[in-house]
Amino acid sequence: GNANLSSFKEAEKYLTAKIAQISDPFSSILGETKIIKTAISYAKLVAVKDTTVLLRGESGTGKELFARAIHNASYRRTAPFIPVNCGNFPEDLLESELFGYEKGAFTGASTTGKIGLFEAANQGTIFLDEVADLPLHLQGKLLRVLQEKKIRKIGGISENAIDVRLILATNRKLENMIQDKTFREE
């Protein structure tokens, strides 16, 4: 009797909350301040546009939560969302992780080659956190992805077309880095 009714009401409450969360990907972002509400409003506006997004904010402010919500509110939501923390990879490894490599491209390379994270995110979204940590030569390759929608694997001759949305994040002042010539203005 009552135990089943209580369980049913709890299940119904749980499912109602889950449905609300699915219908509003931004529901996982908590906060009642005007700044948070404004940021969520802007994020909802850009989510439906297929454009590159730059998220700026201090460490621990939820930039990845915003990136996931933007992806989940976009038409790309059924495709992969691949987060990459650019600061966690050594420079030489980061390039092969992002762009992949052809077989035998370098000592220790797989004999079959490897797809990169950009290819793995095809049709979806790649989230590059700490993008300010990218070395200048990788910034140039990233610019090629943004402008031409193409990548070239390490050791590759041809370029491969990709359809991927980029969401970038940083906690650093890019304007100062541009002035210091440690981040490309483009």
Sequence and secondary structure as in RCSB ss.txt:
>XXXX:A:sequence
GNANLSSFKEAEKYLTAKIAQISDPFSSILGETKIIKTAISYAKLVAVKDTTVLLRGESGTGKELFARAIHNASY
RRTAPFIPVNCGNFPEDLLESELFGYEKGAFTGASTTGKIGLFEAANQGTIFLDEVADLPLHLQGKLLRVLQEKK
IRKIGGISENAIDVRLILATNRKLENMIQDKTFREE
>XXXX:A:secstr
 HHHHHHHHHHHHHHHHHHHHHH GGGGS   SHHHHHHHHHHHHHHTS   EEEE  TTS HHHHHHHHHHTST
TTTS EEEEEGGGS HHHHHHHHHEE TTSSTT  TT EE HHHHTTTSEEEEETGGGS HHHHHHHHHHHHHSE
E  BT SS EE   EEEEEESS HHHHHHTTSS   
